[in-house]
């Protein structure tokens, strides 16, 4: 059973019980009050008849100058008084002595009167006689020096019928009201729970893969708060799924590129090695050429595997930060870089701040970053070019930049340069033994230092690649 059905049935049941209980309580209260009024009126009439009998008999005794009347005289007086008092057909009057009727009694009421007389001197009862409902009142009275029982009965059928009619009317109104309340309650409950149904539909849509589906938010009640929180959760889930999809896609591309990059040198190695294995009449010149290709391609594979291992290691490595003085760090770099740059008929220039400056960095990782940036600058530059290694202090921190005079990079390509295996000029990159991993490695090293690579380039004039070590990662001047 759904939530709206439970709420509907429980609320409807409670409403019907409360309304009907209230109506019946009011109905029975009014009925009991009506019966009480009938009893008070009947008792007053009963006492009046009793008083009339006593007064008439006393009057007759005084008129006849007797202490008591004879039985026949007594019966005549009683009959006359009862005849006068019984002019209303709804009232029945009987006089008993020693539980025997003095006047004529309706046979249908005789059993009821006999039961009343057996109880006590004074009592009353409401009972059905034939097709009437009557109220009987009995009291003892002294007439003509003897004890009699005066019994009066009053027809209260109209009161009982009115109660029965009111009861049936209440039942009818209760049934009609139940249907009306049920209809209104159904509309109300379904209206109030519509946002929950909408939210449920949204969850099913998201579960089926429609991740951009969101719950509709209306109002500021608790359901709206749930919908708002659900949308926040859905945004987070969509972002996580998107990130996972992008990660899976990047890994797929990464593996595809890696496979491709390894296939080319392996094909060359296998081909030339097979020639050397099969052909016996290979000249020394060809053998040297084939062996050189095998060696170069092997070195390329070695470089590829080394860069790949370094990239994977840096991505999962926490840098070991140490205090490094910029001048000493630059001296170590230039000692290694000068021979490499000079071997390509290029010049390396270094610019340093005038005062000592300390950094909190992982020296080995940062050296790897600078080596890769300089290596890329060499590949992009022509002989006789100048490559600059600049250490500059700024308001944001310390900026390390490598500036070349190479071919430059198109603006729409810059955003892809830090992706693994991305190569701007694949033929040129492979010619220099590259695999498109250098800038990806630099990007990971910069990120490990809470920084990022900044690349600016003008085609035909050169490029500048910088990493900013912010003030949080640097010390004050000594």
LUMFI-761247 format. One record per residue (C-alpha): residue number from 0; x, y, z; residue in three letters. Coordinates in Angstrom, 3 decimals. Each point is the difference from the previous one (the first is absolute). Last residue first. Layout:
SITE  num         u         v         w  residu
SITE  NUM         X         Y         Z     ALA
...
This chain:
SITE  num         u         v         w  residu
SITE  477    67.003    35.618     5.032     UNK
SITE  476    -2.841     0.817    -2.300     UNK
SITE  475    -3.352    -1.274     1.152     UNK
SITE  474    -0.822    -3.586    -0.765     UNK
SITE  473    -2.007    -1.393    -2.905     UNK
SITE  472    -2.847    -2.495    -0.383     UNK
SITE  471    -2.695     2.249     1.452     UNK
SITE  470     1.364     2.797    -2.147     UNK
SITE  469    -0.897    -1.807    -3.179     UNK
SITE  468     2.332    -2.047    -2.121     UNK
SITE  467    -1.022     1.030    -3.494     UNK
SITE  466     0.956    -2.276    -2.876     UNK
SITE  465     0.790     1.528    -3.350     UNK
SITE  464     0.078    -0.970    -3.677     UNK
SITE  463     0.910     2.758    -2.465     UNK
SITE  462    -0.246    -0.626    -3.731     UNK
SITE  461     1.619     1.159    -3.224     UNK
SITE  460    -0.167     2.525    -2.821     UNK
SITE  459    -1.470    -1.849    -2.989     UNK
SITE  458    -3.299    -0.610     1.749     UNK
SITE  457    -0.324     2.021     3.189     UNK
SITE  456    -0.165    -1.986     3.228     UNK
SITE  455    -1.022     0.226     3.630     UNK
SITE  454    -0.223    -3.073     2.221     UNK
SITE  453    -0.609     0.151     3.762     UNK
SITE  452     0.520    -3.343     1.734     UNK
SITE  451    -1.750    -0.482     3.314     UNK
SITE  450     0.605     0.253     3.741     UNK
SITE  449    -0.772    -1.910     3.174     UNK
SITE  448     3.524    -1.534    -0.058     UNK
SITE  447    -1.361    -3.423    -1.065     UNK
SITE  446    -1.920     1.901    -2.692     UNK
SITE  445     3.268     1.325    -1.404     UNK
SITE  444     1.444    -3.534    -0.084     UNK
SITE  443    -3.143    -1.345    -1.710     UNK
SITE  442     0.099     2.745    -2.664     UNK
SITE  441     3.697    -0.589    -0.607     UNK
SITE  440    -0.703    -3.708    -0.622     UNK
SITE  439    -2.752     0.863    -2.482     UNK
SITE  438     2.408     2.506    -1.574     UNK
SITE  437     2.562    -2.745    -0.622     UNK
SITE  436    -2.315    -2.842    -1.040     UNK
SITE  435    -0.470     0.718    -3.708     UNK
SITE  434     2.092    -2.962    -1.169     UNK
SITE  433     3.337     1.586    -0.863     UNK
SITE  432     2.969    -1.556    -1.783     UNK
SITE  431     1.002     3.190    -1.836     UNK
SITE  430    -1.386    -1.274    -3.305     UNK
SITE  429    -3.054    -1.199     1.904     UNK
SITE  428    -0.779     3.577     1.011     UNK
SITE  427     0.585     1.407    -3.502     UNK
SITE  426    -2.258    -2.609    -1.591     UNK
SITE  425    -2.661     0.443     2.670     UNK
SITE  424    -0.134     3.792    -0.227     UNK
SITE  423    -2.217     1.244     2.843     UNK
SITE  422     0.268    -3.265     1.896     UNK
SITE  421    -2.460    -1.151     2.671     UNK
SITE  420     1.285    -3.251     1.489     UNK
SITE  419    -1.227     0.907     3.522     UNK
SITE  418    -2.116     3.187     0.163     UNK
SITE  417     1.945     3.087     1.106     UNK
SITE  416     0.062     1.501    -3.507     UNK
SITE  415    -3.764    -0.139    -0.536     UNK
SITE  414    -0.879     3.531     1.179     UNK
SITE  413     2.810     1.509    -2.104     UNK
SITE  412    -1.340    -1.336    -3.311     UNK
SITE  411    -2.613     2.700    -0.702     UNK
SITE  410     2.592     2.743     0.487     UNK
SITE  409     2.364    -1.451    -2.619     UNK
SITE  408     3.457    -0.777     1.457     UNK
SITE  407     3.336     1.646    -0.784     UNK
SITE  406     2.693    -0.919    -2.538     UNK
SITE  405     2.888     0.550     2.390     UNK
SITE  404     1.634     2.969     1.674     UNK
SITE  403    -0.141    -1.528     3.492     UNK
SITE  402    -0.885     1.157     3.526     UNK
SITE  401     0.063    -2.264     3.064     UNK
SITE  400    -1.570     1.630     3.059     UNK
SITE  399     0.235    -0.489     3.779     UNK
SITE  398    -2.295     2.418     1.860     UNK
SITE  397     0.386     0.672     3.719     UNK
SITE  396    -2.907     1.300     2.079     UNK
SITE  395    -3.131     2.012    -0.763     UNK
SITE  394     1.588     3.437     0.449     UNK
SITE  393     2.769    -1.052    -2.358     UNK
SITE  392     3.446    -1.575     0.276     UNK
SITE  391     1.606    -1.092    -3.249     UNK
SITE  390     2.062    -3.071    -0.944     UNK
SITE  389     0.550    -0.061    -3.774     UNK
SITE  388     1.458    -2.774    -2.170     UNK
SITE  387     0.440     1.429    -3.503     UNK
SITE  386     0.557    -1.979    -3.187     UNK
SITE  385     1.880     1.713    -2.822     UNK
SITE  384    -0.057    -1.185    -3.602     UNK
SITE  383     3.117    -0.792    -2.051     UNK
SITE  382    -1.616    -3.232    -1.194     UNK
SITE  381    -3.805     0.096    -0.401     UNK
SITE  380    -2.416    -0.291     2.879     UNK
SITE  379    -3.009    -2.244     0.754     UNK
SITE  378     2.009    -3.085     1.000     UNK
SITE  377     2.353     2.093     2.169     UNK
SITE  376    -2.960     1.685     1.747     UNK
SITE  375    -1.548    -3.416     0.680     UNK
SITE  374     3.252    -1.163     1.633     UNK
SITE  373     0.146     3.243     2.017     UNK
SITE  372    -3.521    -0.638     1.322     UNK
SITE  371     0.842    -3.640     0.740     UNK
SITE  370     3.186     0.914     1.873     UNK
SITE  369    -1.875     2.703     1.977     UNK
SITE  368    -2.690    -2.468     1.159     UNK
SITE  367     2.561    -2.694     0.845     UNK
SITE  366     1.919     2.543     2.059     UNK
SITE  365    -3.243     0.851     1.836     UNK
SITE  364    -0.553    -3.669     0.801     UNK
SITE  363     3.554    -0.359     1.345     UNK
SITE  362    -0.189     3.206     2.060     UNK
SITE  361    -3.332    -0.731     1.711     UNK
SITE  360    -0.799     3.575     0.936     UNK
SITE  359     0.024     2.570     2.824     UNK
SITE  358     1.802     2.916    -1.624     UNK
SITE  357     2.678     2.397     1.232     UNK
SITE  356     1.183     3.212    -1.640     UNK
SITE  355     3.431     1.602     0.157     UNK
SITE  354     0.020     3.529    -1.433     UNK
SITE  353     0.572     1.104    -3.597     UNK
SITE  352    -2.678    -2.267    -1.443     UNK
SITE  351     1.255    -2.408    -2.680     UNK
SITE  350     0.024    -0.013    -3.806     UNK
SITE  349     1.572    -2.946    -1.852     UNK
SITE  348     0.952    -0.089    -3.664     UNK
SITE  347     0.397    -3.248    -1.948     UNK
SITE  346     1.406     0.230    -3.537     UNK
SITE  345    -0.671    -2.384    -2.885     UNK
SITE  344     2.170    -2.100    -2.287     UNK
SITE  343    -1.871    -3.185     0.963     UNK
SITE  342     2.932    -1.265     2.077     UNK
SITE  341     0.040     3.406     1.702     UNK
SITE  340    -3.453    -0.638     1.477     UNK
SITE  339     1.022    -3.364     1.437     UNK
SITE  338     3.372     1.249     1.247     UNK
SITE  337    -1.647     3.007     1.710     UNK
SITE  336    -2.847    -1.995     1.593     UNK
SITE  335     1.894    -1.982     2.637     UNK
SITE  334     2.051     2.816     1.526     UNK
SITE  333    -2.925     2.328    -0.695     UNK
SITE  332    -2.302    -1.980     2.272     UNK
SITE  331     2.374    -0.318     2.939     UNK
SITE  330     0.769     3.740    -0.182     UNK
SITE  329    -3.721     0.820    -0.121     UNK
SITE  328    -0.610    -1.935     3.244     UNK
SITE  327     2.932     1.720     1.707     UNK
SITE  326    -1.286     3.420    -1.075     UNK
SITE  325    -3.596    -0.838     1.015     UNK
SITE  324     0.780    -1.210     3.535     UNK
SITE  323    -1.904    -3.202     0.780     UNK
SITE  322    -1.854    -0.902     3.227     UNK
SITE  321    -1.528    -3.432    -0.388     UNK
SITE  320    -3.335    -1.422    -1.055     UNK
SITE  319    -0.307    -3.729    -0.622     UNK
SITE  318    -2.762    -0.093    -2.596     UNK
SITE  317    -2.941    -2.382     0.571     UNK
SITE  316    -0.013    -2.523    -2.804     UNK
SITE  315    -2.930    -1.530    -1.881     UNK
SITE  314     0.142     2.136    -3.163     UNK
SITE  313     3.774     0.287     0.310     UNK
SITE  312     0.415    -3.770    -0.276     UNK
SITE  311    -2.257    -0.350    -3.033     UNK
SITE  310     1.837     2.788    -1.810     UNK
SITE  309     3.414    -1.383     0.950     UNK
SITE  308    -0.967    -3.453    -1.221     UNK
SITE  307    -1.223     1.460    -3.285     UNK
SITE  306     3.101     2.119    -0.412     UNK
SITE  305     2.225    -3.026     0.615     UNK
SITE  304    -2.060    -2.258    -2.273     UNK
SITE  303     0.120     2.559    -2.808     UNK
SITE  302     3.706     0.677     0.443     UNK
SITE  301     0.762    -3.729    -0.115     UNK
SITE  300    -2.253    -0.409    -3.013     UNK
SITE  299     1.846     2.853    -1.713     UNK
SITE  298     3.309    -1.521     1.007     UNK
SITE  297    -1.132    -3.257    -1.594     UNK
SITE  296    -1.018     1.909    -3.131     UNK
SITE  295     3.432     1.596    -0.148     UNK
SITE  294     1.815    -3.312     0.590     UNK
SITE  293    -2.059    -1.870    -2.602     UNK
SITE  292     0.448     2.801    -2.523     UNK
SITE  291     3.746     0.031     0.677     UNK
SITE  290     0.134    -3.779    -0.437     UNK
SITE  289    -1.661     0.306    -3.393     UNK
SITE  288     2.430     2.724    -1.085     UNK
SITE  287     3.031    -1.944     1.284     UNK
SITE  286    -1.209    -3.151    -1.760     UNK
SITE  285    -0.654     1.990    -3.163     UNK
SITE  284     3.579     1.342    -0.020     UNK
SITE  283     1.447    -3.391     0.871     UNK
SITE  282    -1.836    -1.534    -2.915     UNK
SITE  281    -2.817    -2.453     0.532     UNK
SITE  280     0.614    -3.265    -1.879     UNK
SITE  279    -1.298    -2.329     2.682     UNK
SITE  278    -3.586     1.210     0.035     UNK
SITE  277    -2.294    -1.697     2.531     UNK
SITE  276     1.132     1.243     3.407     UNK
SITE  275     1.122     3.475    -1.086     UNK
SITE  274    -3.257     0.454    -1.897     UNK
SITE  273    -1.989    -1.249     2.998     UNK
SITE  272     1.780     2.492     2.253     UNK
SITE  271    -0.831     2.770    -2.467     UNK
SITE  270    -3.694    -0.873    -0.017     UNK
SITE  269    -0.350    -0.755     3.716     UNK
SITE  268     1.714     3.239     1.021     UNK
SITE  267    -2.028     2.052    -2.473     UNK
SITE  266    -3.272    -1.625     1.054     UNK
SITE  265     0.907     0.441     3.660     UNK
SITE  264     0.768     3.667    -0.631     UNK
SITE  263    -3.442     0.575    -1.582     UNK
SITE  262    -2.055    -2.242     2.307     UNK
SITE  261     1.119     1.670     3.214     UNK
SITE  260    -1.439     3.388    -0.910     UNK
SITE  259    -3.196    -1.589    -1.297     UNK
SITE  258    -0.515    -2.091     3.109     UNK
SITE  257     0.692     3.014     2.201     UNK
SITE  256    -2.421     2.091    -2.035     UNK
SITE  255    -2.719    -2.613     0.322     UNK
SITE  254     0.723    -0.472     3.703     UNK
SITE  253    -0.198     3.750     0.591     UNK
SITE  252    -3.124     0.336    -2.145     UNK
SITE  251    -1.698    -2.719     2.033     UNK
SITE  250     1.331     1.520     3.199     UNK
SITE  249    -1.316     3.410    -1.019     UNK
SITE  248    -3.365    -1.552    -0.843     UNK
SITE  247    -0.171    -1.790     3.342     UNK
SITE  246     0.981     3.198     1.800     UNK
SITE  245    -2.568     1.981    -1.971     UNK
SITE  244    -2.632    -2.595     0.828     UNK
SITE  243     1.042     0.035     3.648     UNK
SITE  242    -0.115     3.798     0.079     UNK
SITE  241    -3.420    -0.043    -1.636     UNK
SITE  240    -1.200    -2.561     2.533     UNK
SITE  239     1.368     2.101     2.851     UNK
SITE  238    -1.557     3.170    -1.414     UNK
SITE  237    -3.335    -1.733    -0.539     UNK
SITE  236     0.101    -1.378     3.541     UNK
SITE  235     0.813     3.420     1.460     UNK
SITE  234    -2.753     1.664    -2.002     UNK
SITE  233    -2.409    -2.752     1.080     UNK
SITE  232     0.948     0.568     3.660     UNK
SITE  231    -0.639     3.729    -0.361     UNK
SITE  230    -3.271    -0.797    -1.759     UNK
SITE  229    -0.985    -2.321     2.853     UNK
SITE  228     0.740     2.721     2.554     UNK
SITE  227    -2.326     2.377    -1.866     UNK
SITE  226    -2.673    -2.681    -0.336     UNK
SITE  225     0.239    -0.791     3.732     UNK
SITE  224    -0.231     3.707     0.847     UNK
SITE  223    -3.012     0.333    -2.317     UNK
SITE  222    -1.625    -2.930     1.804     UNK
SITE  221     0.690     1.695     3.346     UNK
SITE  220    -1.765     3.197    -1.055     UNK
SITE  219     1.386     2.985    -1.924     UNK
SITE  218    -2.095     0.029    -3.137     UNK
SITE  217     0.515    -1.893    -3.243     UNK
SITE  216     3.203    -1.783    -1.028     UNK
SITE  215    -0.169    -2.251    -3.067     UNK
SITE  214     2.373    -2.960     0.256     UNK
SITE  213     2.874    -0.218    -2.469     UNK
SITE  212     0.785    -2.113    -3.083     UNK
SITE  211     3.560     0.441    -1.308     UNK
SITE  210     0.935    -3.569     0.978     UNK
SITE  209    -2.519    -1.730    -2.260     UNK
SITE  208     1.593    -3.430     0.520     UNK
SITE  207    -2.886    -2.207     1.148     UNK
SITE  206     0.754     0.841     3.649     UNK
SITE  205    -0.291     3.702    -0.873     UNK
SITE  204    -3.434    -0.546    -1.528     UNK
SITE  203    -1.061    -2.151     2.960     UNK
SITE  202     1.172     2.692     2.436     UNK
SITE  201    -1.916     2.636    -1.987     UNK
SITE  200    -3.171    -2.072     0.123     UNK
SITE  199     0.357    -0.231     3.789     UNK
SITE  198     0.521     3.765     0.246     UNK
SITE  197    -3.127     0.587    -2.081     UNK
SITE  196    -1.908    -2.392     2.224     UNK
SITE  195     1.360     1.866     3.041     UNK
SITE  194    -0.975     3.354    -1.535     UNK
SITE  193    -3.526    -1.386    -0.634     UNK
SITE  192    -0.355    -1.002     3.658     UNK
SITE  191    -1.907     3.130     1.024     UNK
SITE  190    -2.225    -0.132    -3.071     UNK
SITE  189    -0.629    -3.722     0.359     UNK
SITE  188    -0.883     0.521     3.655     UNK
SITE  187    -2.273     2.990    -0.687     UNK
SITE  186    -1.808    -1.551    -2.971     UNK
SITE  185    -0.588    -3.230     1.918     UNK
SITE  184    -1.056     1.952     3.085     UNK
SITE  183    -2.566     1.940    -2.003     UNK
SITE  182    -1.413    -3.177    -1.504     UNK
SITE  181     0.056    -1.921     3.282     UNK
SITE  180    -1.543     2.955     1.846     UNK
SITE  179    -2.872     0.065    -2.493     UNK
SITE  178    -0.449    -3.776     0.172     UNK
SITE  177     0.140     0.014     3.805     UNK
SITE  176    -2.391     2.957     0.137     UNK
SITE  175    -2.563    -1.959    -2.013     UNK
SITE  174     0.363    -2.961     2.372     UNK
SITE  173    -0.126     2.210     3.104     UNK
SITE  172    -3.016     1.913    -1.341     UNK
SITE  171    -1.801    -3.303    -0.464     UNK
SITE  170     1.021    -1.233     3.438     UNK
SITE  169    -1.035     3.297     1.579     UNK
SITE  168    -3.351    -0.153    -1.790     UNK
SITE  167    -0.509    -3.526     1.257     UNK
SITE  166     0.796     1.103     3.553     UNK
SITE  165    -2.178     3.104    -0.261     UNK
SITE  164    -2.900    -2.152    -1.151     UNK
SITE  163     0.577    -2.464     2.847     UNK
SITE  162     0.225     2.864     2.507     UNK
SITE  161    -3.190     1.570    -1.346     UNK
SITE  160    -1.668    -3.386     0.187     UNK
SITE  159     1.031    -0.322     3.660     UNK
SITE  158    -1.288     3.475     0.820     UNK
SITE  157    -3.254    -0.629    -1.879     UNK
SITE  156    -0.475    -3.318     1.792     UNK
SITE  155     0.096     1.759     3.357     UNK
SITE  154    -3.527    -1.112     1.038     UNK
SITE  153    -0.406     0.531     3.715     UNK
SITE  152    -0.904    -2.555     2.657     UNK
SITE  151    -1.295     0.671     3.512     UNK
SITE  150    -0.186    -2.494     2.853     UNK
SITE  149    -1.303     0.996     3.443     UNK
SITE  148     0.549    -2.703     2.581     UNK
SITE  147    -2.453     0.030     2.929     UNK
SITE  146     0.362    -0.006     3.760     UNK
SITE  145    -3.182     0.451     2.061     UNK
SITE  144    -1.270     2.755     2.294     UNK
SITE  143    -2.419     1.282    -2.687     UNK
SITE  142     2.918     0.428    -2.412     UNK
SITE  141     3.646    -0.211     1.007     UNK
SITE  140     2.369    -0.030    -3.043     UNK
SITE  139     2.778    -2.248    -1.241     UNK
SITE  138     1.709     0.981    -3.264     UNK
SITE  137     0.396    -1.536    -3.443     UNK
SITE  136     1.134     1.703    -3.232     UNK
SITE  135    -0.138    -1.696    -3.445     UNK
SITE  134     1.460     1.607    -3.161     UNK
SITE  133    -1.427    -1.465    -3.191     UNK
SITE  132     1.330    -0.961    -3.418     UNK
SITE  131    -2.836    -1.037    -2.269     UNK
SITE  130    -0.573    -2.771    -2.539     UNK
SITE  129    -1.137    -2.556     2.582     UNK
SITE  128     1.526     1.222     3.242     UNK
SITE  127     3.671     0.916    -0.240     UNK
SITE  126     1.736     0.900     3.236     UNK
SITE  125     1.152     2.970     2.029     UNK
SITE  124     0.077    -0.570     3.744     UNK
SITE  123    -0.766     1.884     3.190     UNK
SITE  122     0.234    -0.737     3.706     UNK
SITE  121    -1.598     0.661     3.392     UNK
SITE  120    -1.112    -2.570     2.487     UNK
SITE  119     2.442    -2.660    -1.092     UNK
SITE  118     0.596    -2.779    -2.522     UNK
SITE  117    -3.082    -2.242    -0.180     UNK
SITE  116    -2.290     2.906    -0.855     UNK
SITE  115     2.043     0.714    -3.119     UNK
SITE  114    -0.212    -3.588    -1.213     UNK
SITE  113    -3.810    -0.015     0.507     UNK
SITE  112    -0.247     3.280    -1.915     UNK
SITE  111     1.867    -1.495    -2.970     UNK
SITE  110    -2.164    -3.109     0.034     UNK
SITE  109    -3.224     2.071     0.132     UNK
SITE  108     0.950     2.311    -2.855     UNK
SITE  107    -1.279    -2.238    -2.802     UNK
SITE  106    -3.097    -0.895     2.027     UNK
SITE  105    -1.069     3.628     0.211     UNK
SITE  104    -1.102     0.597     3.583     UNK
SITE  103    -3.515     0.515     1.386     UNK
SITE  102    -0.104     1.675     3.400     UNK
SITE  101     1.096    -1.283     3.404     UNK
SITE  100     2.733    -2.192    -1.414     UNK
SITE   99     1.532    -2.589     2.346     UNK
SITE   98     3.554     0.445     1.285     UNK
SITE   97    -1.269     0.343     3.588     UNK
SITE   96    -1.988     2.977    -1.180     UNK
SITE   95     0.538     1.316    -3.505     UNK
SITE   94    -1.047     3.169    -1.799     UNK
SITE   93     0.577     0.418    -3.735     UNK
SITE   92     0.473     3.098    -2.180     UNK
SITE   91     0.998     0.007    -3.709     UNK
SITE   90     1.012     3.222    -1.750     UNK
SITE   89     0.234     0.349    -3.795     UNK
SITE   88    -3.809    -0.014    -0.245     UNK
SITE   87    -0.217     3.357     1.826     UNK
SITE   86    -3.383     0.116     1.813     UNK
SITE   85     1.530    -2.326     2.565     UNK
SITE   84    -0.059     2.507     2.860     UNK
SITE   83    -3.795     0.382    -0.020     UNK
SITE   82    -0.600    -3.740    -0.309     UNK
SITE   81     2.543    -0.656     2.732     UNK
SITE   80    -1.859     2.378     2.304     UNK
SITE   79    -3.393    -1.550    -0.734     UNK
SITE   78     1.273    -3.563     0.316     UNK
SITE   77     1.682     0.805     3.297     UNK
SITE   76    -3.166     1.584     1.440     UNK
SITE   75    -2.144    -2.932    -1.115     UNK
SITE   74     2.483    -2.547     1.353     UNK
SITE   73     0.089     1.743     3.384     UNK
SITE   72    -3.774     0.184     0.177     UNK
SITE   71    -0.190    -3.699    -0.817     UNK
SITE   70     2.686    -0.851     2.517     UNK
SITE   69    -1.486     2.139     2.721     UNK
SITE   68     1.425     3.374     0.817     UNK
SITE   67     2.006     0.882     3.061     UNK
SITE   66    -0.261     2.413     2.921     UNK
SITE   65    -3.420     1.088    -1.138     UNK
SITE   64    -1.739     3.356    -0.049     UNK
SITE   63    -1.265    -0.761    -3.503     UNK
SITE   62     1.393     3.295    -1.310     UNK
SITE   61     3.141    -0.369     2.087     UNK
SITE   60     0.641    -3.488    -1.295     UNK
SITE   59    -0.749     1.096    -3.564     UNK
SITE   58     2.493     2.866     0.299     UNK
SITE   57     2.635    -2.304     1.453     UNK
SITE   56    -0.583    -2.390    -2.900     UNK
SITE   55     0.296     2.825    -2.551     UNK
SITE   54     3.160     1.432     1.577     UNK
SITE   53     1.756    -3.366     0.120     UNK
SITE   52    -0.894    -0.899    -3.575     UNK
SITE   51     1.020     3.445    -1.308     UNK
SITE   50     3.335    -0.194     1.852     UNK
SITE   49     0.815    -3.352    -1.587     UNK
SITE   48    -1.016     1.349    -3.412     UNK
SITE   47     2.280     3.039     0.503     UNK
SITE   46     2.859    -2.232     1.127     UNK
SITE   45    -0.339    -2.056    -3.178     UNK
SITE   44    -0.134     3.141    -2.169     UNK
SITE   43     3.204     1.301     1.600     UNK
SITE   42     1.615    -3.399    -0.420     UNK
SITE   41    -1.021    -0.104    -3.663     UNK
SITE   40     1.473     3.457    -0.654     UNK
SITE   39     3.268    -0.920     1.719     UNK
SITE   38     0.131    -3.322    -1.838     UNK
SITE   37    -0.669     1.633    -3.369     UNK
SITE   36     2.737     2.554     0.709     UNK
SITE   35     2.401    -2.816     0.877     UNK
SITE   34    -0.973    -1.818    -3.196     UNK
SITE   33     0.801     3.141    -2.023     UNK
SITE   32     3.335     0.381     1.807     UNK
SITE   31     0.799    -3.637    -0.722     UNK
SITE   30    -0.822     0.554    -3.656     UNK
SITE   29     2.133     3.147    -0.214     UNK
SITE   28     2.951    -1.848     1.519     UNK
SITE   27    -0.572    -2.969    -2.298     UNK
SITE   26     0.089     2.236    -3.083     UNK
SITE   25     3.026     1.987     1.191     UNK
SITE   24     1.928    -3.198     0.693     UNK
SITE   23    -1.139    -1.424    -3.329     UNK
SITE   22     1.219     3.076    -1.883     UNK
SITE   21     3.332     0.084     1.847     UNK
SITE   20     0.584    -3.718    -0.530     UNK
SITE   19    -0.965     0.379    -3.651     UNK
SITE   18     2.414     2.892    -0.547     UNK
SITE   17     2.877    -1.572     1.960     UNK
SITE   16    -0.360    -3.460    -1.544     UNK
SITE   15    -0.460     1.331    -3.541     UNK
SITE   14     2.979     2.368     0.346     UNK
SITE   13     2.216    -2.736     1.476     UNK
SITE   12    -0.913    -2.440    -2.760     UNK
SITE   11     0.558     2.623    -2.706     UNK
SITE   10     3.399     0.923     1.475     UNK
SITE    9     1.133    -3.635     0.163     UNK
SITE    8    -1.325    -0.827    -3.475     UNK
SITE    7     1.467     3.083    -1.705     UNK
SITE    6     3.360    -0.160     1.784     UNK
SITE    5     0.377    -3.676    -0.890     UNK
SITE    4    -1.082     0.600    -3.601     UNK
SITE    3     2.401     2.943    -0.350     UNK
SITE    2     2.852    -2.165     1.309     UNK
SITE    1    -0.582    -2.850    -2.423     UNK
SITE    0    -1.347    -3.390     0.982     UNK
